[in-house]
Amino acid sequence: MQSKLAAEAIPISKKRNSWIRAIQKYKVMYILLFPALVYFAVFKYIPLAGIVIAFKNYNLALGLWDSPWVGLKNFKDFINGVYFWDIMRNTIIISLYKLLFGFSAPIALALLLNEVHTQWFKKIVQTITYLPHFLSWVIVYGLMVALLAPGDGLFNMILKENGVEPISFLTEPAWGRLLVISSEIWKDIGWGAILYLAALSGIDPSLYEAARMDGASKWRQLWHVTLPGIRGVVILMLILKLSHILDAGFDQIFMFANSFNQEKIDIIDTWVYREGLERLKIGLATAVGLFKAVIGFILVLAANKLAKKFDGQIW
């Protein structure tokens, strides 16, 4: 019996020593990693204890633990609510449009810039497309007002000069989703292309030379060399996008929504803001946040499964 315990103790001590040696060897890396670990621990993992609010009728005076337990009532109130299907429909439609057009636009820009060999022109285009990313949605909406306001907006002034009736772009429900999607593409297309440009720079030039020797046209090179070369990055970014499929962009929608177009662009996050902060239904707001997190987690697992099946890569 003693010999058996001694035999088990030896591997454990070896593992402990190897772990200590690894820390000593890569101590600089661990020191650099430490602030990131602290950040995620403090702001991502410790707040998970607040999930319990989703199952309580949270009262600020009673606090987290003394508030009465209501079970799944908050989830039922959300699903059975009169606005549930409206905000779910708006959220899914806007998110799918953003995924379809907003996800592919940076890839298209990166592919076009990759074919530009005049460096000064390429840098100018990159700078111009990067800059909008650093503007807040408050500034972007201010630009929209300056351009599209029905009275003195630049675009409507041009329409009036040509005898065309001005269009209320910012208040008409029919224009709401188009403005939301197009403004996000304009704002983030350049920034999103950075990652794909980095992936394109890593493709072996000899592959293009071999394709040209085989008589491949530009389109054939794009299809058989370029796109397979960035396929892994595209799939990874798609998985990350799917995890936020129900995050249609609170900051943007909050700025663009008004009493006229709200029926078309009101989403889960803006509804949660009104219910949770304005009406102090914190338990209900937390339940909706947990609902979104679970849906995002399921979509990530499903997308990862499909990526492994069709691409053969394990993330």
C-alpha positions in Angstrom: 0.0 0.0 0.0 2.8 2.4 0.9 4.7 1.6 -2.3 1.5 2.3 -4.3 1.1 5.7 -2.7 4.8 6.5 -3.3 4.4 5.5 -6.9 1.4 7.9 -7.3 3.2 10.7 -5.5 6.2 10.7 -7.9 4.2 11.7 -11.0 2.4 14.4 -9.1 5.7 15.9 -7.8 7.1 15.8 -11.3 4.1 17.6 -12.7 4.3 20.2 -10.1 8.0 20.7 -10.8 7.5 20.9 -14.5 4.7 23.5 -14.0 7.0 25.6 -11.8 9.8 25.3 -14.4 7.4 26.4 -17.1 6.4 29.5 -15.1 10.1 30.4 -14.5 10.9 29.9 -18.1 8.0 32.1 -19.4 7.7 34.4 -16.5 7.8 37.5 -18.7 4.9 36.2 -20.7 2.9 35.4 -17.6 3.6 38.9 -16.3 2.3 40.4 -19.5 -0.7 38.1 -19.4 -1.6 39.0 -15.8 -3.4 42.3 -16.4 -5.6 40.6 -19.0 -6.4 37.8 -16.6 -7.3 40.3 -13.8 -9.5 42.3 -16.3 -11.5 39.2 -17.3 -11.8 38.0 -13.7 -13.0 41.3 -12.4 -15.3 42.4 -15.3 -16.3 39.2 -16.9 -16.4 36.3 -14.3 -17.1 37.9 -11.0 -20.2 39.7 -12.3 -21.6 36.3 -13.4 -22.9 36.1 -9.8 -25.4 38.7 -10.8 -27.2 36.2 -13.0 -29.3 35.3 -10.0 -31.1 38.6 -10.4 -32.8 37.1 -13.5 -34.7 34.7 -11.2 -35.7 37.3 -8.6 -38.0 40.3 -8.3 -35.0 42.5 -7.7 -35.5 45.3 -5.2 -32.8 47.9 -4.7 -33.7 48.4 -1.1 -33.6 44.7 -0.3 -30.4 44.0 -2.2 -29.2 41.0 -4.3 -29.7 38.1 -1.8 -32.8 39.4 0.1 -35.0 40.1 -3.0 -37.8 37.6 -3.4 -37.2 34.6 -5.6 -39.6 34.3 -8.6 -38.1 31.5 -10.6 -38.8 31.8 -14.4 -41.4 34.5 -14.1 -39.1 37.2 -15.6 -38.5 35.0 -18.7 -42.2 34.3 -19.0 -43.1 38.0 -18.8 -40.6 38.7 -21.5 -41.8 36.0 -23.9 -45.5 36.7 -23.3 -45.0 40.4 -23.5 -46.9 42.4 -26.1 -43.7 43.7 -27.7 -41.8 40.4 -27.7 -42.4 39.4 -31.4 -41.9 43.0 -32.6 -38.5 43.5 -31.0 -37.4 39.9 -31.8 -38.3 40.4 -35.4 -36.6 43.8 -35.7 -33.5 42.4 -33.9 -33.2 39.3 -36.1 -33.8 41.2 -39.4 -31.4 44.0 -38.6 -28.7 41.5 -37.4 -29.1 39.2 -40.4 -28.8 42.2 -42.8 -25.7 43.4 -40.9 -24.3 39.9 -41.1 -25.0 39.5 -44.8 -23.8 42.9 -46.0 -21.7 44.2 -43.1 -19.7 40.9 -42.9 -19.0 40.6 -46.6 -18.2 44.3 -47.2 -14.8 44.3 -45.4 -13.8 41.1 -47.2 -14.6 42.8 -50.6 -12.7 45.9 -49.7 -9.7 43.9 -48.6 -9.7 41.9 -51.8 -9.9 45.1 -53.9 -7.1 46.8 -51.9 -5.0 43.6 -52.3 -5.0 44.2 -56.0 -3.9 47.8 -55.8 -0.1 48.0 -56.4 0.2 51.8 -56.2 1.1 52.1 -52.5 0.3 55.8 -52.0 -3.2 55.4 -53.4 -3.7 52.3 -51.3 -2.7 54.1 -48.1 -5.0 57.0 -48.9 -8.0 54.7 -49.4 -7.1 52.8 -46.2 -6.9 56.0 -44.2 -10.2 57.3 -45.6 -12.0 54.0 -44.8 -10.4 53.6 -41.4 -11.4 57.1 -40.0 -15.1 56.6 -39.6 -14.5 53.8 -37.2 -13.2 56.3 -34.6 -16.3 58.4 -34.7 -18.9 57.9 -32.1 -22.5 57.2 -33.1 -23.5 60.6 -31.8 -21.2 62.3 -34.4 -22.4 59.9 -37.1 -26.0 60.7 -36.4 -25.1 64.4 -36.5 -23.6 63.9 -40.0 -26.8 62.1 -41.0 -28.9 65.0 -39.8 -26.7 67.4 -41.7 -27.1 65.3 -44.9 -30.6 63.9 -44.6 -32.7 66.4 -42.5 -36.0 67.0 -44.3 -35.7 70.8 -44.1 -32.2 71.9 -44.6 -30.3 68.6 -45.1 -27.9 68.7 -48.0 -29.5 65.8 -49.9 -33.0 67.1 -49.6 -31.8 70.6 -50.6 -30.5 69.0 -53.8 -33.8 67.2 -54.3 -35.8 70.5 -53.9 -33.5 72.3 -56.3 -34.4 69.6 -58.9 -38.2 69.9 -58.2 -38.4 66.7 -56.1 -40.3 66.6 -52.8 -38.0 66.2 -49.8 -37.9 62.8 -48.1 -38.0 62.4 -44.3 -35.2 59.8 -44.2 -34.7 60.0 -40.4 -38.4 59.7 -39.5 -39.9 57.5 -42.2 -40.1 53.8 -40.9 -39.4 52.5 -44.4 -35.9 54.1 -44.4 -35.0 53.2 -40.8 -33.4 49.8 -41.3 -31.6 50.9 -44.5 -30.0 53.9 -42.7 -29.0 51.7 -39.8 -27.4 49.0 -42.0 -25.7 51.4 -44.5 -24.3 53.7 -41.8 -22.7 50.7 -39.9 -21.1 49.4 -43.2 -19.7 52.9 -43.9 -18.4 53.2 -40.3 -16.7 49.8 -39.9 -15.8 48.6 -43.4 -12.3 49.9 -43.3 -11.6 48.8 -39.8 -12.9 45.3 -40.5 -10.8 45.0 -43.6 -7.5 45.2 -41.6 -7.7 41.6 -40.4 -8.4 40.3 -43.9 -5.5 42.4 -45.4 -3.2 40.8 -42.8 -4.4 37.4 -43.8 -3.9 38.2 -47.5 -0.4 39.3 -46.9 0.4 35.8 -45.4 -0.5 33.9 -48.6 2.5 32.4 -50.3 3.2 34.4 -53.6 4.5 31.2 -55.2 0.9 30.0 -55.3 -0.1 32.9 -57.5 2.9 32.2 -59.7 2.0 28.6 -60.1 -1.6 29.5 -60.9 -0.5 32.0 -63.6 1.8 29.3 -65.1 -1.2 27.0 -65.3 -3.1 29.7 -67.2 -5.4 30.8 -64.4 -7.2 34.1 -64.8 -7.5 36.7 -62.1 -10.9 35.3 -61.2 -9.5 31.8 -61.0 -6.6 33.0 -58.8 -9.1 34.7 -56.6 -11.3 31.6 -56.3 -8.6 28.9 -56.0 -5.8 30.8 -54.2 -7.0 34.0 -52.4 -10.2 32.9 -50.9 -8.9 29.5 -49.6 -5.9 31.4 -48.2 -8.2 33.6 -45.9 -10.9 30.9 -45.4 -9.8 30.2 -41.8 -10.0 33.9 -40.8 -13.4 34.3 -42.5 -14.8 31.3 -40.6 -13.4 32.5 -37.3 -14.9 36.0 -37.8 -18.2 34.4 -38.8 -18.3 32.4 -35.6 -17.6 35.5 -33.6 -20.3 37.5 -35.4 -22.9 34.7 -34.8 -22.2 34.9 -31.1 -23.5 38.5 -31.2 -26.4 37.8 -33.6 -28.9 39.3 -31.1 -26.7 42.4 -30.5 -28.0 44.6 -33.3 -26.1 47.6 -31.9 -27.5 49.5 -29.0 -25.5 52.7 -29.3 -26.5 53.1 -33.0 -30.2 52.2 -32.6 -30.5 54.4 -29.5 -29.3 57.4 -31.6 -31.4 56.6 -34.7 -34.6 55.6 -33.1 -37.5 58.0 -32.6 -41.2 57.9 -32.1 -41.8 57.7 -35.9 -39.4 54.9 -36.9 -39.3 53.0 -33.6 -41.7 50.3 -34.8 -39.1 49.2 -37.5 -35.8 49.5 -35.6 -36.6 49.0 -31.9 -34.5 46.0 -30.8 -34.0 43.9 -27.6 -31.3 46.1 -26.2 -33.2 49.4 -26.5 -36.3 47.7 -25.0 -34.2 46.4 -22.1 -32.8 49.9 -21.6 -36.3 51.3 -21.2 -37.6 48.4 -19.0 -34.4 48.0 -16.9 -33.2 51.6 -16.3 -36.3 53.8 -16.9 -38.8 51.5 -15.3 -36.4 49.8 -12.9 -37.4 46.3 -13.9 -33.9 45.1 -13.3 -34.8 41.4 -12.9 -36.6 41.4 -16.2 -33.7 43.2 -17.9 -31.2 40.6 -16.5 -33.4 37.7 -17.6 -33.4 39.1 -21.2 -29.6 39.5 -21.1 -29.3 35.9 -20.0 -31.7 34.8 -22.7 -29.5 36.5 -25.3 -26.3 35.0 -23.9 -27.7 31.5 -24.1 -28.9 32.0 -27.7 -25.4 33.4 -28.6 -23.7 30.4 -27.0 -25.9 27.9 -28.9 -25.2 29.7 -32.2 -21.4 29.7 -31.5 -21.5 25.9 -30.9 -23.5 25.3 -34.0 -21.3 27.5 -36.2 -18.2 25.8 -34.8 -19.7 22.4 -35.5 -20.4 23.4 -39.1 -17.0 24.9 -39.5 -15.4 21.6 -38.5 -17.6 19.7 -40.8 -17.2 21.8 -43.9 -13.7 23.1 -43.4 -12.0 20.4 -41.5 -10.3 22.8 -39.1 -10.6 22.7 -35.3 -10.7 26.0 -33.5 
